[in-house]
């Protein structure tokens, strides 16, 4: 089995890719143990993506992320106008 190297992808793309790989490889009996291990790991990832089941304070984290992104974009904009 080869390990593939993917460029940076966002979480939605990672989720779609993971679901597709599990769906394609599930009927292959040769890969049953590996597919089961991936499914268990994927379930943990999927639970973390759902706000209602999150253990962290997503609202605070979302706000922090938004502030950081806004600051970054405004800084880039200011640098373009006043180098």
Secondary structure as a PSIPRED ss2 file (coil, helix, strand):
# PSIPRED VFORMAT (PSIPRED V4.0)

   1 X C   1.000  0.000  0.000
   2 X C   1.000  0.000  0.000
   3 X C   1.000  0.000  0.000
   4 X C   1.000  0.000  0.000
   5 X C   1.000  0.000  0.000
   6 X C   1.000  0.000  0.000
   7 X C   1.000  0.000  0.000
   8 X C   1.000  0.000  0.000
   9 X C   1.000  0.000  0.000
  10 X C   1.000  0.000  0.000
  11 X H   0.000  1.000  0.000
  12 X H   0.000  1.000  0.000
  13 X H   0.000  1.000  0.000
  14 X H   0.000  1.000  0.000
  15 X H   0.000  1.000  0.000
  16 X H   0.000  1.000  0.000
  17 X H   0.000  1.000  0.000
  18 X H   0.000  1.000  0.000
  19 X H   0.000  1.000  0.000
  20 X H   0.000  1.000  0.000
  21 X H   0.000  1.000  0.000
  22 X H   0.000  1.000  0.000
  23 X H   0.000  1.000  0.000
  24 X H   0.000  1.000  0.000
  25 X H   0.000  1.000  0.000
  26 X C   1.000  0.000  0.000
  27 X C   1.000  0.000  0.000
  28 X C   1.000  0.000  0.000
  29 X H   0.000  1.000  0.000
  30 X H   0.000  1.000  0.000
  31 X H   0.000  1.000  0.000
  32 X H   0.000  1.000  0.000
  33 X H   0.000  1.000  0.000
  34 X H   0.000  1.000  0.000
  35 X H   0.000  1.000  0.000
  36 X H   0.000  1.000  0.000
  37 X H   0.000  1.000  0.000
  38 X H   0.000  1.000  0.000
  39 X H   0.000  1.000  0.000
  40 X H   0.000  1.000  0.000
  41 X H   0.000  1.000  0.000
  42 X H   0.000  1.000  0.000
  43 X H   0.000  1.000  0.000
  44 X H   0.000  1.000  0.000
  45 X H   0.000  1.000  0.000
  46 X H   0.000  1.000  0.000
  47 X H   0.000  1.000  0.000
  48 X H   0.000  1.000  0.000
  49 X H   0.000  1.000  0.000
  50 X C   1.000  0.000  0.000
  51 X H   0.000  1.000  0.000
  52 X H   0.000  1.000  0.000
  53 X H   0.000  1.000  0.000
  54 X C   1.000  0.000  0.000
  55 X C   1.000  0.000  0.000
  56 X C   1.000  0.000  0.000
  57 X C   1.000  0.000  0.000
  58 X H   0.000  1.000  0.000
  59 X H   0.000  1.000  0.000
  60 X H   0.000  1.000  0.000
  61 X H   0.000  1.000  0.000
  62 X H   0.000  1.000  0.000
  63 X H   0.000  1.000  0.000
  64 X H   0.000  1.000  0.000
  65 X H   0.000  1.000  0.000
  66 X H   0.000  1.000  0.000
  67 X H   0.000  1.000  0.000
  68 X H   0.000  1.000  0.000
  69 X H   0.000  1.000  0.000
  70 X H   0.000  1.000  0.000
  71 X H   0.000  1.000  0.000
  72 X H   0.000  1.000  0.000
  73 X H   0.000  1.000  0.000
  74 X H   0.000  1.000  0.000
  75 X H   0.000  1.000  0.000
  76 X H   0.000  1.000  0.000
  77 X H   0.000  1.000  0.000
  78 X H   0.000  1.000  0.000
  79 X H   0.000  1.000  0.000
  80 X H   0.000  1.000  0.000
  81 X H   0.000  1.000  0.000
  82 X C   1.000  0.000  0.000
  83 X C   1.000  0.000  0.000
